[in-house]
Amino acid sequence: MAKTKKKKLPLAYQPVGFVLSWAGGALAGMAFRKAWMAIRHEEDAPDALDPDRSWGEILLAAAVQGAIFAVVRSAVDRTGAKAIARSTGVWPVTDKKGRD
């Protein structure tokens, strides 16, 4: 497959990426709170410095939160990139590490 030279689009994507990241973080936070309520039937997840919580509770909360945030971030980033590509005809980043 031949590589084609793509135009740079970092400035156009930056504001979109910022808004999407903010919205994704808010969405992931809501999803984590709902997931924690379903898992443990508690409104508040344990904090790492809470002396009344066990290691298991703290690590479970961290693992669930990390997984949810990673999935939401990937979904939001991919959706934003596809929207930019559809509207401009150019993928917003030119290499796999997100650099120009």
GIQUI-V66992 format. One record per pair of residues at least 24 apart in sequence whose C-alpha atoms are under 10 Angstrom apart, sorted by the first residue. I is the first residue (numbers start at 1). J is the second residue. Records with the same first field share a line. If there is no record, write none. Layout:
I->J, J
This chain:
5->94
6->89, 90, 91, 92, 93, 94
7->89, 90, 91, 92, 93, 94, 100
8->90, 91, 92, 93, 94, 100
9->84, 85, 88, 90, 91, 92, 93, 94, 100
10->91, 92, 93, 94, 98, 99, 100
11->92
12->84, 88, 92
13->80, 81, 84, 91, 92, 93
14->92
16->77, 80, 81, 83, 84
17->76, 77, 80, 81, 92
19->80
20->73, 76, 77, 79, 80
21->72, 73, 76, 77, 80
22->73, 76
23->72, 73, 76
24->69, 71, 72, 73, 74, 75, 76, 77
25->69, 72, 73, 76
26->69, 72
27->68, 69, 72, 73, 76
28->65, 66, 67, 68, 69, 70, 71, 72, 73
29->65, 68, 69, 72
31->65, 68, 69, 72
32->61, 64, 65, 66, 67, 68, 69
33->65
35->61, 64, 65, 68
36->60, 61, 64, 65
39->64
